[in-house]
Amino acid sequence: MATFEQESPSGGVMLLTLAILCFFQALGEWVSVLSGLPIPGPVLGMVFLFITLLLKPGLNHHIAAASEQLLKSMMVMFIPVCVGIMTSYTLLKGQWLALVVAIVISTVLAMAVGALVMHKVMKHLEKQAHNQKKAVSDVE
């Protein structure tokens, strides 16, 4: 069984990945503030990172391992949000029904959209695999 040290990326790779992620978040914030767009900077940063990964696929190789480690500890990122909700309890207690409805509806919508996208991706991958098998059998 592999240990955490064997699975985790080196410190340099982790720092490079964090620098890349921070760069794109800062770029998103900068564009959001300067353009006046009503889109949060981190969201714009993720869009810019996505576009960069599409244009330069080799970058994915450099950030994949460290990103996996960040995703494994993602729950830690929710602690400040939870603390903020607890400290704002008095402001939110009169709005609990609206919050519950919004959370339930957004969760159901997110799950439905995720399922539809996954279904389309799976059909596309199956079609590609079928076409590759057909091309190989045609050659033989």
C-alpha positions in Angstrom: 0.0 0.0 0.0 1.4 3.4 -1.0 2.1 6.0 1.7 1.0 9.6 1.6 4.5 10.7 0.9 4.7 8.4 -2.1 1.4 9.6 -3.5 1.9 13.3 -2.9 3.7 15.6 -5.3 7.0 17.2 -4.4 7.1 20.5 -2.6 8.3 22.3 -5.7 5.5 20.9 -7.8 2.9 21.8 -5.2 4.2 25.3 -5.0 4.2 25.7 -8.8 0.6 24.4 -8.9 -0.4 26.8 -6.1 1.3 29.7 -7.9 -0.5 28.8 -11.2 -3.9 28.6 -9.4 -3.3 31.9 -7.5 -2.2 33.6 -10.8 -5.4 32.6 -12.5 -7.5 33.7 -9.5 -5.7 37.0 -9.4 -6.2 37.4 -13.2 -9.9 36.7 -12.8 -10.2 39.2 -9.9 -8.3 41.8 -12.0 -10.5 41.3 -15.0 -13.7 41.3 -12.9 -12.8 44.6 -11.2 -11.5 46.4 -14.3 -14.4 45.3 -16.5 -17.1 45.7 -14.0 -18.6 42.4 -15.0 -21.0 40.9 -12.4 -19.0 37.7 -12.4 -16.8 36.8 -9.4 -13.1 36.9 -10.0 -12.5 33.3 -9.0 -15.0 32.1 -11.6 -13.4 34.2 -14.3 -10.0 32.8 -13.2 -11.3 29.2 -13.5 -12.6 30.0 -17.0 -9.2 31.5 -18.0 -7.4 28.4 -16.5 -9.8 26.1 -18.5 -9.1 28.0 -21.7 -5.3 27.8 -21.0 -5.5 24.0 -20.4 -7.4 23.6 -23.7 -4.8 25.6 -25.6 -1.8 24.2 -23.7 -2.6 20.6 -22.7 0.9 20.0 -21.4 0.2 22.3 -18.4 -2.3 19.7 -17.2 0.5 17.2 -16.6 2.3 19.8 -14.4 -0.6 20.6 -12.2 -2.6 17.3 -12.0 -0.8 15.6 -9.1 -0.8 18.7 -6.8 -4.4 19.5 -7.8 -5.4 15.9 -6.7 -3.9 16.6 -3.3 -5.8 19.9 -3.0 -9.1 18.2 -3.9 -8.5 15.6 -1.2 -8.4 18.3 1.4 -11.2 20.5 -0.1 -13.4 20.1 2.9 -11.0 22.4 4.9 -11.9 25.2 2.4 -15.5 25.1 3.7 -14.6 25.9 7.3 -14.6 29.7 6.9 -18.0 29.6 5.1 -19.5 27.5 8.0 -18.0 29.9 10.6 -19.4 32.8 8.6 -22.9 31.3 8.6 -22.7 30.5 12.3 -21.7 34.1 13.2 -24.5 35.5 10.9 -27.2 33.3 12.5 -29.2 36.3 13.7 -29.3 37.8 10.2 -30.3 34.4 8.6 -32.8 33.1 11.1 -35.7 35.0 9.6 -34.8 33.7 6.1 -34.4 30.0 6.9 -37.3 28.8 4.7 -36.0 30.8 1.6 -32.5 29.5 2.3 -33.6 25.8 2.5 -35.7 26.1 -0.7 -32.8 27.8 -2.5 -30.4 25.1 -1.4 -32.7 22.2 -2.3 -33.6 23.6 -5.7 -30.0 24.5 -6.6 -28.8 21.1 -5.4 -31.4 19.3 -7.5 -30.6 21.4 -10.6 -26.8 20.9 -10.2 -27.3 17.2 -9.9 -29.6 17.1 -13.0 -27.2 19.2 -15.1 -24.3 17.1 -13.9 -26.1 13.9 -14.8 -27.1 15.2 -18.3 -23.5 16.3 -19.0 -22.1 13.0 -17.8 -24.7 11.1 -20.0 -23.7 13.1 -23.0 -19.9 12.6 -22.3 -20.4 8.8 -21.9 -22.4 8.6 -25.1 -19.6 10.6 -26.9 -16.9 8.3 -25.4 -18.8 5.2 -26.4 -19.2 6.5 -29.9 -15.5 7.2 -30.1 -14.6 3.8 -28.9 -17.0 2.2 -31.4 -15.5 4.2 -34.2 -11.9 3.3 -33.2 -12.8 -0.4 -33.1 -14.5 -0.2 -36.5 -11.5 1.6 -37.9 -9.1 -1.1 -36.6 -11.3 -3.9 -37.9 -11.5 -2.2 -41.3 -7.7 -2.0 -41.5 -7.4 -5.7 -40.7 
